[in-house]
């Protein structure tokens, strides 16, 4: 069985969540980026990884920077306001992670 990287799982989950938030079916997303519906299914179920150009197309259709699709906090980052709000959010999460580590 193929080992799946955490990054690939995060990407797959973010694509699925963003697609649904945008009210798109797998078929609609596939059509807009020029791939098959089964390829979108394979991406979302971590059976295949898309090329960089496909990642860029997916991000464009989903209305998010491509890098956010690789973040565990994708939905929060994208929904946060630009600038200071994003930095505050990221800092808060780093502080929370550090506190949890100390309390273990």
JOTAVEN-V989161 format. One record per residue. N is the residue number from 0. RES is the residue in three letters. OMEGA is omega in radians with two decimals (* if undefined). Layout:
n res omega
N RES OMEGA
N RES OMEGA
This chain:
n res omega
0 UNK -3.11
1 UNK 3.08
2 UNK -3.12
3 UNK 3.12
4 UNK 3.09
5 UNK -3.14
6 UNK 3.12
7 UNK 3.11
8 UNK 3.11
9 UNK 3.13
10 UNK -3.11
11 UNK 3.13
12 UNK -3.12
13 UNK 3.09
14 UNK -3.11
15 UNK -3.14
16 UNK -3.13
17 UNK 3.14
18 UNK -3.14
19 UNK 3.10
20 UNK 3.11
21 UNK 3.10
22 UNK -3.13
23 UNK 2.97
24 UNK 3.06
25 UNK 3.14
26 UNK 3.14
27 UNK 3.10
28 UNK -3.13
29 UNK -3.13
30 UNK -3.09
31 UNK -3.14
32 UNK 3.04
33 UNK 3.07
34 UNK 3.12
35 UNK 3.07
36 UNK -3.13
37 UNK 3.10
38 UNK 3.08
39 UNK 3.08
40 UNK -3.13
41 UNK 3.07
42 UNK -3.07
43 UNK 3.11
44 UNK 3.04
45 UNK 3.07
46 UNK 3.11
47 UNK 3.08
48 UNK -3.13
49 UNK 3.05
50 UNK 3.10
51 UNK -3.12
52 UNK 3.09
53 UNK 3.08
54 UNK 3.13
55 UNK 3.11
56 UNK 3.12
57 UNK -3.13
58 UNK -3.14
59 UNK -3.14
60 UNK -3.12
61 UNK 3.06
62 UNK -3.12
63 UNK 3.03
64 UNK -3.09
65 UNK -3.08
66 UNK -3.12
67 UNK 3.12
68 UNK 3.12
69 UNK -3.09
70 UNK 3.07
71 UNK -3.09
72 UNK -3.03
73 UNK -3.08
74 UNK -3.13
75 UNK 3.12
76 UNK -3.09
77 UNK -3.12
78 UNK 3.12
79 UNK 3.06
80 UNK -3.11
81 UNK 3.00
82 UNK -3.01
83 UNK -3.12
84 UNK 3.12
85 UNK 3.13
86 UNK 3.09
87 UNK -3.14
88 UNK -3.12
89 UNK 3.11
90 UNK 3.13
91 UNK 3.14
92 UNK 3.09
93 UNK 3.11
94 UNK 3.12
95 UNK 3.11
96 UNK 3.14
97 UNK 3.12
98 UNK 3.13
99 UNK 3.14
100 UNK 3.14
101 UNK -3.08
102 UNK -3.14
103 UNK *
